[in-house]
């Protein structure tokens, strides 16, 4: 069974380094089989993070600080109004990392569908997308790392966050598509706490259908 651990969700914005330390501690314990599969849910204090494939031309144009991350993917932003999920899970063997990413995409697509938003995949690009004004816009980003068979990092679902920070970067290294939020798509404010239950339900539905590796 997957356990969920909201970190002051709705009451405090977690600094990125604090969230990373929580991840690393939990990762050690899950890898050692002294803690159950757990998903951390939180809102970050505003921060840009650069994954392993980030290129210099994608960095902020306004001089903002960027935290280098050991996750996959490229540059992105985290901040208030965005539900960030860090699944620390022992993945089934043999490891199928692409399948795990697809499972996260399926779960998040089901979450936004509960709110009347049609999310979908875009071939060759990770995350969940919507068609908005005739163009593709990302509503949920995914960037992960797997070590010792256990996942780290995860997803960011745009709920009510500002889109202004994305104007200063090439988000996820994608120059020909936009970024949106559930609030913008629906025309009414959707806060991270409102989607928490749906996220927990859909992650369990999608991820627990695959048996865990035997001890």
N, CA, C and O of each residue as an XYZ file, in Angstrom:
860
protein
N       0.834     -1.203      0.000
C       0.000      0.000      0.000
C       0.868      1.253      0.000
O       1.885      1.318      0.690
N       0.458      2.232     -0.774
C       1.167      3.502     -0.820
C       0.646      4.417      0.284
O      -0.563      4.568      0.460
N       1.568      5.021      1.021
C       1.187      6.004      2.019
C       1.400      7.410      1.458
O       2.274      7.624      0.618
N       0.597      8.363      1.928
C       0.696      9.737      1.462
C       1.038     10.636      2.636
O       0.474     10.507      3.723
N       1.971     11.549      2.401
C       2.452     12.435      3.454
C       2.394     13.884      2.962
O       3.335     14.355      2.323
N       1.292     14.601      3.253
C       1.242     16.020      2.893
C       2.146     16.825      3.821
O       2.051     16.709      5.043
N       3.022     17.641      3.238
C       3.938     18.460      4.023
C       3.354     19.871      4.139
O       3.610     20.732      3.298
N       2.568     20.091      5.191
C       1.964     21.400      5.452
C       1.219     21.924      4.230
O       1.230     23.126      3.966
N       0.576     21.036      3.487
C      -0.095     21.416      2.251
C      -1.215     22.413      2.549
O      -2.100     22.148      3.363
N      -1.161     23.548      1.884
C      -2.171     24.572      2.078
C      -1.868     25.557      3.178
O      -2.590     26.541      3.344
N      -0.791     25.310      3.952
C      -0.477     26.216      5.066
C       0.952     26.751      5.031
O       1.242     27.764      5.668
N       1.858     26.083      4.291
C       3.247     26.534      4.249
C       3.873     26.129      2.932
O       3.618     25.037      2.423
N       4.701     27.016      2.374
C       5.431     26.714      1.151
C       6.811     26.179      1.522
O       7.583     26.850      2.208
N       7.111     24.976      1.066
C       8.309     24.268      1.479
C       9.512     24.699      0.640
O       9.450     24.627     -0.588
N      10.613     25.148      1.271
C      11.830     25.436      0.501
C      12.298     24.181     -0.229
O      12.141     23.068      0.274
N      12.873     24.366     -1.416
C      13.256     23.220     -2.222
C      14.256     22.327     -1.501
O      14.143     21.103     -1.561
N      15.245     22.928     -0.813
C      16.257     22.099     -0.154
C      15.651     21.273      0.979
O      16.093     20.154      1.238
N      14.642     21.823      1.654
C      13.973     21.048      2.706
C      13.230     19.851      2.109
O      13.297     18.740      2.636
N      12.530     20.089      1.019
C      11.829     18.988      0.362
C      12.782     17.932     -0.143
O      12.486     16.739     -0.078
N      13.947     18.370     -0.656
C      14.924     17.420     -1.169
C      15.496     16.553     -0.050
O      15.689     15.350     -0.231
N      15.766     17.162      1.108
C      16.267     16.385      2.237
C      15.233     15.371      2.709
O      15.579     14.243      3.060
N      13.966     15.772      2.717
C      12.909     14.815      3.088
C      12.870     13.657      2.109
O      12.704     12.503      2.505
N      13.022     13.967      0.830
C      13.063     12.908     -0.182
C      14.225     11.954      0.053
O      14.052     10.735      0.067
N      15.403     12.522      0.236
C      16.601     11.682      0.374
C      16.522     10.784      1.600
O      16.898      9.614      1.539
N      16.037     11.323      2.706
C      15.895     10.515      3.918
C      14.907      9.380      3.692
O      15.162      8.237      4.071
N      13.774      9.707      3.070
C      12.769      8.679      2.816
C      13.273      7.659      1.807
O      13.007      6.464      1.937
N      14.011      8.139      0.786
C      14.561      7.226     -0.214
C      15.475      6.195      0.434
O      15.399      5.010      0.110
N      16.340      6.636      1.347
C      17.235      5.703      2.044
C      16.445      4.640      2.783
O      16.802      3.462      2.763
N      15.370      5.060      3.436
C      14.599      4.123      4.248
C      13.761      3.174      3.391
O      13.608      2.000      3.729
N      13.220      3.680      2.286
C      12.471      2.789      1.387
C      13.422      1.790      0.740
O      13.083      0.613      0.616
N      14.611      2.238      0.324
C      15.599      1.335     -0.276
C      16.046      0.264      0.715
O      16.336     -0.868      0.327
N      16.101      0.630      2.002
C      16.497     -0.321      3.047
C      15.331     -1.152      3.551
O      15.502     -2.004      4.423
N      14.150     -0.908      3.007
C      12.920     -1.617      3.381
C      12.533     -1.358      4.834
O      11.950     -2.222      5.488
N      12.855     -0.178      5.333
C      12.441      0.186      6.692
C      11.324      1.223      6.675
O      10.866      1.662      7.730
N      10.882      1.615      5.477
C       9.757      2.534      5.329
C       8.919      2.074      4.142
O       9.460      1.492      3.202
N       7.614      2.321      4.163
C       6.756      1.917      3.053
C       6.876      2.876      1.879
O       7.378      3.990      2.026
N       6.412      2.438      0.715
C       6.286      3.344     -0.420
C       5.467      4.555      0.020
O       4.386      4.411      0.592
N       5.988      5.742     -0.252
C       5.360      6.956      0.258
C       5.389      8.038     -0.806
O       6.357      8.153     -1.558
N       4.320      8.836     -0.869
C       4.274      9.993     -1.763
C       4.204     11.254     -0.911
O       3.270     11.437     -0.131
N       5.203     12.122     -1.069
C       5.188     13.426     -0.412
C       4.390     14.394     -1.285
O       4.603     14.455     -2.496
N       3.482     15.144     -0.686
C       2.688     16.135     -1.409
C       2.907     17.498     -0.770
O       2.838     17.630      0.452
N       3.172     18.509     -1.585
C       3.515     19.812     -1.029
C       3.394     20.914     -2.063
O       3.212     20.662     -3.254
N       3.501     22.145     -1.576
C       3.691     23.322     -2.423
C       5.063     23.893     -2.083
O       5.392     24.068     -0.910
N       5.859     24.181     -3.106
C       7.183     24.734     -2.867
C       7.145     26.257     -2.778
O       6.281     26.908     -3.365
N       8.098     26.807     -2.034
C       8.432     28.216     -2.174
C       8.966     28.391     -3.599
O       9.607     27.486     -4.134
N       8.707     29.549     -4.216
C       9.054     29.756     -5.622
C      10.535     29.490     -5.888
O      11.409     30.003     -5.190
N      10.800     28.668     -6.924
C      12.170     28.283     -7.246
C      12.229     27.735     -8.671
O      11.299     27.074     -9.133
N      13.337     28.019     -9.359
C      13.630     27.357    -10.624
C      14.559     26.191    -10.332
O      15.498     26.323     -9.546
N      14.301     25.046    -10.963
C      15.194     23.901    -10.808
C      15.599     23.387    -12.186
O      14.795     23.341    -13.117
N      16.861     23.005    -12.285
C      17.418     22.554    -13.560
C      17.748     21.079    -13.494
O      18.579     20.661    -12.687
N      17.104     20.286    -14.335
C      17.417     18.870    -14.446
C      18.698     18.654    -15.236
O      19.331     19.603    -15.698
N      19.068     17.387    -15.381
C      20.369     17.032    -15.956
C      20.543     17.486    -17.398
O      21.672     17.701    -17.839
N      19.455     17.637    -18.141
C      19.584     17.955    -19.564
C      19.386     19.445    -19.873
O      19.251     19.821    -21.037
N      19.368     20.284    -18.846
C      19.166     21.716    -19.059
C      20.332     22.325    -19.832
O      21.492     22.029    -19.549
N      20.020     23.176    -20.808
C      21.034     23.875    -21.594
C      21.099     25.342    -21.170
O      20.093     25.902    -20.736
N      22.269     25.968    -21.292
C      22.429     27.359    -20.866
C      21.401     28.309    -21.480
O      20.968     29.255    -20.822
N      21.009     28.070    -22.720
C      20.077     28.968    -23.403
C      18.666     28.910    -22.821
O      17.821     29.741    -23.154
N      18.410     27.925    -21.950
C      17.072     27.763    -21.376
C      16.944     28.406    -19.998
O      15.855     28.422    -19.424
N      18.044     28.938    -19.460
C      18.051     29.485    -18.105
C      17.304     30.811    -18.041
O      17.072     31.438    -19.075
N      16.921     31.252    -16.829
C      16.142     32.485    -16.687
C      16.822     33.697    -17.313
O      18.038     33.865    -17.230
N      16.002     34.534    -17.941
C      16.529     35.736    -18.581
C      16.570     36.917    -17.620
O      17.087     37.978    -17.969
N      16.027     36.744    -16.404
C      15.962     37.858    -15.455
C      16.985     37.730    -14.325
O      16.931     38.474    -13.346
N      17.930     36.770    -14.466
C      18.961     36.615    -13.458
C      18.551     35.842    -12.228
O      19.307     35.800    -11.257
N      17.377     35.226    -12.233
C      16.903     34.472    -11.071
C      17.820     33.294    -10.760
O      18.426     32.706    -11.656
N      17.909     32.966     -9.486
C      18.711     31.825     -9.054
C      18.089     30.519     -9.532
O      16.867     30.377     -9.580
N      18.941     29.581     -9.882
C      18.501     28.264    -10.329
C      19.159     27.211     -9.451
O      20.371     27.247     -9.242
N      18.366     26.270     -8.935
C      18.879     25.157     -8.144
C      19.111     23.971     -9.078
O      18.201     23.552     -9.793
N      20.318     23.436     -9.071
C      20.624     22.266     -9.898
C      20.073     21.022     -9.212
O      20.326     20.788     -8.030
N      19.321     20.232     -9.963
C      18.670     19.037     -9.419
C      19.236     17.788    -10.076
O      19.700     17.838    -11.215
N      19.201     16.670     -9.364
C      19.690     15.413     -9.926
C      18.588     14.609    -10.612
O      18.780     13.438    -10.939
N      17.437     15.241    -10.830
C      16.363     14.546    -11.549
C      16.633     14.580    -13.049
O      17.527     15.285    -13.517
N      15.849     13.809    -13.791
C      15.897     13.892    -15.239
C      15.161     15.137    -15.717
O      14.603     15.891    -14.919
N      15.168     15.338    -17.024
C      14.438     16.459    -17.589
C      15.268     17.730    -17.648
O      16.490     17.706    -17.503
N      14.573     18.843    -17.863
C      15.242     20.113    -18.062
C      14.818     21.121    -16.996
O      14.568     20.764    -15.845
N      14.743     22.390    -17.406
C      14.457     23.472    -16.469
C      12.959     23.611    -16.236
O      12.163     23.508    -17.169
N      12.582     23.846    -14.982
C      11.181     24.121    -14.687
C      11.090     25.044    -13.489
O      12.103     25.434    -12.908
N       9.878     25.384    -13.129
C       9.611     26.265    -11.992
C       8.659     25.551    -11.044
O       7.749     24.844    -11.478
N       8.877     25.743     -9.747
C       7.933     25.286     -8.727
C       7.564     26.472     -7.858
O       8.377     27.367     -7.630
N       6.325     26.471     -7.373
C       5.938     27.563     -6.494
C       4.512     27.446     -6.005
O       3.827     26.468     -6.303
N       4.058     28.442     -5.253
C       2.713     28.441     -4.684
C       1.635     28.239     -5.746
O       1.702     28.795     -6.843
N       0.645     27.430     -5.390
C      -0.452     27.146     -6.302
C      -0.229     25.926     -7.169
O      -1.102     25.543     -7.948
N       0.939     25.312     -7.037
C       1.282     24.123     -7.820
C       1.405     22.930     -6.871
O       2.140     22.990     -5.885
N       0.692     21.861     -7.167
C       0.787     20.653     -6.339
C       1.961     19.811     -6.829
O       1.960     19.306     -7.951
N       2.963     19.672     -5.960
C       4.137     18.872     -6.284
C       4.035     17.537     -5.556
O       3.737     17.487     -4.362
N       4.286     16.468     -6.284
C       4.251     15.136     -5.693
C       5.575     14.429     -5.894
O       6.097     14.366     -7.007
N       6.116     13.895     -4.802
C       7.365     13.130     -4.857
C       7.084     11.691     -4.444
O       7.127     11.377     -3.254
N       6.795     10.803     -5.405
C       6.604      9.389     -5.068
C       7.958      8.721     -4.803
O       8.817      8.662     -5.683
N       8.130      8.226     -3.594
C       9.335      7.470     -3.229
C       8.894      6.009     -3.175
O       8.404      5.530     -2.152
N       9.076      5.319     -4.283
C       8.484      3.993     -4.468
C       9.536      2.981     -4.906
O      10.421      3.288     -5.704
N       9.422      1.775     -4.372
C      10.240      0.674     -4.882
C       9.563      0.165     -6.152
O       8.453     -0.365     -6.104
N      10.241      0.330     -7.287
C       9.643     -0.028     -8.566
C       9.784     -1.525     -8.839
O      10.732     -2.164     -8.382
N       8.831     -2.071     -9.588
C       8.903     -3.502     -9.914
C      10.135     -3.817    -10.763
O      10.632     -2.965    -11.500
N      10.611     -5.036    -10.646
C      11.706     -5.511    -11.480
C      11.154     -6.445    -12.555
O      10.194     -7.171    -12.296
N      11.738     -6.442    -13.755
C      12.823     -5.563    -14.175
C      12.348     -4.119    -14.278
O      11.185     -3.862    -14.591
N      13.254     -3.173    -14.012
C      12.882     -1.765    -13.999
C      12.394     -1.327    -15.379
O      13.049     -1.569    -16.393
N      11.237     -0.682    -15.393
C      10.677     -0.116    -16.620
C      10.381      1.353    -16.333
O       9.251      1.724    -16.016
N      11.408      2.172    -16.450
C      11.279      3.579    -16.074
C      10.272      4.299    -16.962
O       9.480      5.107    -16.478
N      10.301      4.007    -18.263
C       9.357      4.665    -19.167
C       7.928      4.310    -18.789
O       7.046      5.168    -18.827
N       7.690      3.056    -18.424
C       6.345      2.671    -18.011
C       5.924      3.424    -16.753
O       4.769      3.831    -16.625
N       6.860      3.607    -15.828
C       6.546      4.348    -14.609
C       6.132      5.781    -14.944
O       5.164      6.293    -14.382
N       6.859      6.431    -15.856
C       6.498      7.784    -16.277
C       5.112      7.787    -16.916
O       4.304      8.679    -16.657
N       4.843      6.792    -17.746
C       3.521      6.715    -18.393
C       2.422      6.506    -17.349
O       1.319      7.032    -17.493
N       2.723      5.744    -16.306
C       1.738      5.547    -15.241
C       1.439      6.861    -14.523
O       0.286      7.148    -14.202
N       2.473      7.654    -14.273
C       2.246      8.964    -13.652
C       1.399      9.845    -14.564
O       0.491     10.537    -14.102
N       1.697      9.817    -15.844
C       0.907     10.602    -16.797
C      -0.556     10.147    -16.796
O      -1.468     10.973    -16.823
N      -0.773      8.836    -16.764
C      -2.143      8.315    -16.758
C      -2.890      8.750    -15.510
O      -4.059      9.129    -15.579
N      -2.214      8.696    -14.371
C      -2.856      9.095    -13.121
C      -3.221     10.575    -13.137
O      -4.327     10.942    -12.741
N      -2.311     11.421    -13.585
C      -2.572     12.859    -13.601
C      -3.623     13.230    -14.641
O      -4.407     14.155    -14.425
N      -3.648     12.524    -15.758
C      -4.710     12.754    -16.746
C      -6.074     12.430    -16.148
O      -7.053     13.136    -16.388
N      -6.124     11.349    -15.361
C      -7.383     10.985    -14.704
C      -7.776     12.023    -13.648
O      -8.962     12.282    -13.444
N      -6.790     12.611    -12.984
C      -7.075     13.647    -11.985
C      -7.741     14.852    -12.642
O      -8.798     15.297    -12.194
N      -7.132     15.382    -13.696
C      -7.714     16.575    -14.311
C      -9.054     16.257    -14.964
O      -9.921     17.125    -15.060
N      -9.229     14.998    -15.419
C     -10.512     14.604    -16.005
C     -11.632     14.690    -14.975
O     -12.773     14.990    -15.327
N     -11.317     14.429    -13.698
C     -12.328     14.538    -12.654
C     -12.850     15.965    -12.522
O     -13.946     16.190    -12.006
N     -12.061     16.923    -12.990
C     -12.460     18.329    -12.925
C     -12.959     18.842    -14.276
O     -13.168     20.042    -14.454
N     -13.150     17.920    -15.226
C     -13.688     18.299    -16.524
C     -12.652     18.773    -17.524
O     -12.998     19.436    -18.502
N     -11.375     18.441    -17.295
C     -10.303     18.840    -18.208
C      -9.819     17.617    -18.969
O      -9.537     16.580    -18.369
N      -9.722     17.734    -20.280
C      -9.253     16.619    -21.109
C      -7.741     16.713    -21.280
O      -7.247     17.511    -22.076
N      -7.020     15.901    -20.537
C      -5.566     15.873    -20.643
C      -5.120     14.729    -21.537
O      -5.827     13.732    -21.686
N      -3.953     14.878    -22.125
C      -3.453     13.829    -23.019
C      -1.938     13.875    -23.076
O      -1.317     14.821    -22.592
N      -1.351     12.850    -23.667
C       0.075     12.794    -23.907
C       0.386     13.435    -25.251
O      -0.453     13.475    -26.151
N       1.609     13.933    -25.367
C       2.140     14.402    -26.640
C       3.341     13.523    -26.973
O       4.267     13.397    -26.171
N       3.321     12.927    -28.136
C       4.372     11.992    -28.528
C       5.744     12.645    -28.415
O       5.972     13.744    -28.922
N       6.653     11.944    -27.738
C       8.015     12.421    -27.604
C       8.227     13.416    -26.490
O       9.343     13.899    -26.301
N       7.159     13.742    -25.731
C       7.263     14.705    -24.642
C       6.567     14.151    -23.405
O       5.477     13.586    -23.492
N       7.204     14.317    -22.267
C       6.601     13.810    -21.033
C       5.589     14.798    -20.486
O       5.499     15.934    -20.952
N       4.829     14.357    -19.495
C       3.871     15.233    -18.842
C       2.464     15.071    -19.385
O       2.192     14.216    -20.228
N       1.571     15.923    -18.876
C       0.174     15.931    -19.308
C      -0.101     17.264    -19.986
O       0.293     18.322    -19.496
N      -0.783     17.193    -21.119
C      -1.012     18.344    -21.973
C      -2.504     18.566    -22.191
O      -3.309     17.643    -22.065
N      -2.854     19.791    -22.517
C      -4.223     20.117    -22.936
C      -4.134     20.942    -24.213
O      -3.132     21.608    -24.475
N      -5.189     20.882    -24.989
C      -5.277     21.733    -26.179
C      -5.996     23.008    -25.790
O      -7.143     22.971    -25.344
N      -5.322     24.139    -25.959
C      -5.843     25.421    -25.502
C      -5.657     26.446    -26.625
O      -4.536     26.718    -27.056
N      -6.764     27.001    -27.082
C      -6.716     27.977    -28.174
C      -6.000     27.421    -29.397
O      -5.256     28.125    -30.080
N      -6.247     26.137    -29.654
C      -5.684     25.496    -30.834
C      -4.239     25.080    -30.719
O      -3.654     24.605    -31.693
N      -3.637     25.251    -29.528
C      -2.236     24.881    -29.344
C      -2.089     23.983    -28.125
O      -2.975     23.916    -27.273
N      -0.946     23.289    -28.057
C      -0.694     22.416    -26.922
C      -0.100     23.215    -25.760
O       0.767     24.066    -25.960
N      -0.575     22.934    -24.551
C      -0.050     23.581    -23.354
C       0.093     22.528    -22.264
O      -0.794     21.700    -22.054
N       1.235     22.577    -21.572
C       1.499     21.585    -20.523
C       0.819     22.011    -19.231
O       0.940     23.157    -18.797
N       0.098     21.067    -18.619
C      -0.588     21.349    -17.358
C       0.055     20.595    -16.189
O      -0.151     20.945    -15.027
N       0.833     19.559    -16.508
C       1.541     18.801    -15.476
C       2.884     18.349    -16.019
O       2.963     17.772    -17.103
N       3.945     18.616    -15.256
C       5.300     18.236    -15.658
C       5.776     17.049    -14.834
O       5.364     16.869    -13.688
N       6.647     16.242    -15.428
C       7.197     15.059    -14.756
C       8.710     15.039    -14.945
O       9.215     15.230    -16.051
N       9.420     14.806    -13.847
C      10.873     14.636    -13.897
C      11.274     13.724    -12.748
O      10.994     14.032    -11.590
N      11.919     12.614    -13.047
C      12.172     11.605    -12.017
C      13.636     11.198    -11.971
O      14.433     11.561    -12.836
N      13.958     10.446    -10.954
C      15.257      9.793    -10.823
C      15.003      8.449    -10.164
O      14.151      8.345     -9.281
N      15.727      7.418    -10.578
C      15.617      6.100     -9.962
C      17.003      5.666     -9.506
O      17.947      5.639    -10.295
N      17.113      5.330     -8.235
C      18.371      4.864     -7.656
C      18.079      3.702     -6.723
O      17.147      3.767     -5.921
N      18.866      2.644     -6.821
C      18.661      1.441     -6.008
C      17.256      0.885     -6.193
O      16.694      0.294     -5.271
N      16.686      1.074     -7.385
C      15.360      0.558     -7.677
C      14.233      1.363     -7.073
O      13.076      0.945     -7.127
N      14.552      2.525     -6.490
C      13.536      3.347     -5.815
C      13.476      4.716     -6.490
O      14.509      5.330     -6.757
N      12.269      5.184     -6.761
C      12.076      6.456     -7.453
C      12.240      7.646     -6.516
O      12.035      7.550     -5.306
N      12.620      8.775     -7.121
C      12.662     10.074     -6.440
C      12.103     11.143     -7.381
O      11.848     10.884     -8.557
N      11.923     12.336     -6.842
C      11.349     13.455     -7.600
C       9.962     13.010     -8.098
O       9.375     12.110     -7.497
N       9.427     13.595     -9.151
C       8.083     13.180     -9.526
C       7.377     14.144    -10.446
O       7.777     14.317    -11.597
N       6.304     14.789     -9.937
C       5.445     15.572    -10.834
C       5.066     16.899    -10.205
O       5.152     17.089     -8.992
N       4.642     17.814    -11.072
C       4.124     19.111    -10.629
C       2.857     19.397    -11.426
O       2.905     19.516    -12.650
N       1.735     19.505    -10.744
C       0.444     19.765    -11.378
C       0.086     21.230    -11.160
O      -0.052     21.678    -10.022
N      -0.061     21.968    -12.247
C      -0.374     23.388    -12.165
C      -1.848     23.582    -11.823
O      -2.731     23.267    -12.621
N      -2.093     24.100    -10.637
C      -3.468     24.305    -10.167
C      -3.864     25.775    -10.277
O      -4.651     26.145    -11.148
N      -3.318     26.612     -9.393
C      -3.665     28.036     -9.391
C      -2.436     28.928     -9.474
O      -2.538     30.135     -9.258
N      -1.281     28.360     -9.782
C      -0.043     29.127     -9.777
C       0.012     30.170    -10.887
O      -0.655     30.044    -11.914
N       0.808     31.184    -10.662
C       1.063     32.198    -11.681
C       1.846     31.591    -12.834
O       2.668     30.697    -12.631
N       1.593     32.072    -14.031
C       2.359     31.636    -15.196
C       3.478     32.621    -15.535
O       4.261     32.379    -16.453
N       3.556     33.725    -14.801
C       4.576     34.736    -15.076
C       6.003     34.190    -15.000
O       6.827     34.559    -15.837
N       6.335     33.314    -14.017
C       7.713     32.806    -13.959
C       8.149     32.062    -15.221
O       9.341     32.022    -15.527
N       7.211     31.475    -15.954
C       7.563     30.731    -17.159
C       7.957     31.664    -18.308
O       8.563     31.224    -19.285
N       7.614     32.945    -18.190
C       7.937     33.886    -19.256
C       9.430     34.160    -19.346
O       9.907     34.695    -20.346
N      10.182     33.788    -18.286
C      11.609     34.098    -18.236
C      12.496     32.901    -18.547
O      13.721     33.010    -18.484
N      11.896     31.754    -18.883
C      12.667     30.549    -19.135
C      12.114     29.824    -20.357
O      11.036     30.148    -20.855
N      12.868     28.845    -20.823
C      12.342     27.882    -21.794
C      11.922     26.671    -20.984
O      12.736     25.786    -20.722
N      10.665     26.625    -20.589
C      10.176     25.595    -19.673
C      10.314     24.212    -20.283
O       9.830     23.947    -21.384
N      10.991     23.327    -19.537
C      11.195     21.936    -19.955
C      11.913     21.830    -21.301
O      11.866     20.790    -21.957
N      12.579     22.919    -21.708
C      13.306     22.904    -22.967
C      12.420     22.949    -24.191
O      12.888     22.682    -25.298
N      11.149     23.279    -24.022
C      10.180     23.260    -25.129
C       9.885     24.688    -25.563
O       9.368     25.488    -24.783
N      10.214     25.001    -26.810
C      10.075     26.362    -27.310
C       8.790     26.577    -28.119
O       8.409     27.718    -28.378
N       8.127     25.499    -28.516
C       6.987     25.648    -29.424
C       5.664     25.267    -28.785
O       4.721     24.911    -29.491
N       5.573     25.335    -27.455
C       4.319     25.028    -26.766
C       4.252     25.860    -25.491
O       5.261     26.403    -25.039
N       3.054     25.955    -24.917
C       2.868     26.792    -23.749
C       2.689     26.013    -22.464
O       2.844     24.793    -22.425
N       2.361     26.745    -21.413
C       2.103     26.191    -20.094
C       0.767     26.753    -19.624
O       0.449     27.909    -19.902
N      -0.012     25.949    -18.918
C      -1.295     26.416    -18.425
C      -1.554     25.847    -17.035
O      -0.747     25.084    -16.504
N      -2.681     26.225    -16.459
C      -3.088     25.745    -15.139
C      -4.535     25.274    -15.188
O      -5.280     25.608    -16.110
N      -4.917     24.499    -14.189
C      -6.308     24.081    -14.090
C      -7.223     25.299    -13.951
O      -8.311     25.338    -14.526
N      -6.773     26.281    -13.190
C      -7.552     27.503    -12.999
C      -7.783     28.223    -14.325
O      -8.895     28.672    -14.604
N      -6.736     28.334    -15.141
C      -6.871     29.028    -16.421
C      -7.793     28.277    -17.364
O      -8.600     28.892    -18.060
N      -7.685     26.962    -17.395
C      -8.512     26.163    -18.301
C      -9.987     26.244    -17.909
O     -10.856     26.382    -18.769
N     -10.262     26.160    -16.613
C     -11.647     26.090    -16.141
C     -12.286     27.458    -15.927
O     -13.511     27.571    -15.896
N     -11.469     28.494    -15.780
C     -12.024     29.813    -15.528
C     -12.520     29.988    -14.110
O     -13.296     30.902    -13.832
N     -12.087     29.129    -13.216
C     -12.391     29.255    -11.789
C     -11.194     28.729    -11.012
O     -10.478     27.842    -11.478
N     -10.985     29.283     -9.825
C      -9.773     28.978     -9.073
C      -9.806     27.555     -8.505
O     -10.774     27.152     -7.859
N      -8.735     26.809     -8.759
C      -8.570     25.453     -8.241
C      -7.278     25.420     -7.430
O      -6.193     25.611     -7.980
N      -7.392     25.181     -6.130
C      -6.215     25.155     -5.265
C      -5.674     23.727     -5.124
O      -6.422     22.763     -5.287
N      -4.375     23.591     -4.822
C      -3.800     22.255     -4.661
C      -4.551     21.364     -3.679
O      -4.697     20.167     -3.928
N      -5.031     21.919     -2.570
C      -5.756     21.094     -1.601
C      -7.010     20.473     -2.201
O      -7.439     19.402     -1.773
N      -7.599     21.140     -3.190
C      -8.820     20.627     -3.810
C      -8.572     19.387     -4.664
O      -9.482     18.587     -4.880
N      -7.354     19.229     -5.143
C      -7.063     18.077     -6.004
C      -6.324     16.975     -5.259
O      -6.059     15.918     -5.831
N      -5.990     17.203     -4.000
C      -5.206     16.234     -3.233
C      -5.873     14.859     -3.201
O      -5.217     13.852     -3.466
N      -7.145     14.803     -2.885
C      -7.839     13.506     -2.772
C      -7.840     12.765     -4.106
O      -7.637     11.552     -4.151
N      -8.069     13.505     -5.192
C      -8.083     12.873     -6.513
C      -6.699     12.347     -6.873
O      -6.578     11.266     -7.451
N      -5.658     13.098     -6.538
C      -4.292     12.651     -6.813
C      -3.986     11.362     -6.057
O      -3.444     10.417     -6.630
N      -4.329     11.323     -4.789
C      -4.078     10.122     -3.994
C      -4.839      8.924     -4.565
O      -4.283      7.833     -4.699
N      -6.091      9.132     -4.895
C      -6.912      8.029     -5.420
C      -6.361      7.508     -6.744
O      -6.246      6.298     -6.937
N      -6.023      8.412     -7.649
C      -5.582      7.974     -8.978
C      -4.182      7.376     -8.954
O      -3.903      6.445     -9.710
N      -3.300      7.884     -8.109
C      -1.984      7.260     -7.995
C      -2.097      5.839     -7.461
O      -1.427      4.932     -7.954
N      -2.937      5.647     -6.462
C      -3.155      4.283     -5.944
C      -3.735      3.387     -7.019
O      -3.294      2.250     -7.188
N      -4.716      3.886     -7.743
C      -5.370      3.082     -8.783
C      -4.379      2.642     -9.849
O      -4.389      1.487    -10.273
N      -3.536      3.550    -10.275
C      -2.611      3.246    -11.372
C      -1.391      2.462    -10.903
O      -1.000      1.485    -11.542
N      -0.783      2.883     -9.788
C       0.498      2.308     -9.391
C       0.378      1.009     -8.622
O       1.276      0.170     -8.704
N      -0.688      0.814     -7.884
C      -0.786     -0.386     -7.063
C      -1.252     -1.605     -7.835
O      -1.311     -2.702     -7.280
N      -1.584     -1.431     -9.111
C      -1.979     -2.606     -9.910
C      -0.763     -3.434    -10.298
O      -0.902     -4.568    -10.756
N       0.443     -2.864    -10.113
C       1.672     -3.584    -10.417
C       2.263     -4.090     -9.116
O       2.568     -3.279     -8.241
N       2.441     -5.404     -8.946
C       2.984     -5.915     -7.676
C       4.378     -5.416     -7.407
O       5.179     -5.274     -8.330
N       4.680     -5.149     -6.152
C       6.004     -4.686     -5.764
C       7.003     -5.842     -5.835
O       6.616     -7.010     -5.855
N       8.275     -5.503     -5.872
C       9.327     -6.511     -5.903
C       9.311     -7.288     -4.583
O       9.167     -6.704     -3.509
N       9.459     -8.604     -4.681
C       9.463     -9.422     -3.472
C      10.686     -9.105     -2.625
O      11.767     -8.831     -3.146
N      10.499     -9.145     -1.323
C      11.619     -8.861     -0.407
C      12.602    -10.032     -0.418
O      13.613     -9.996      0.283
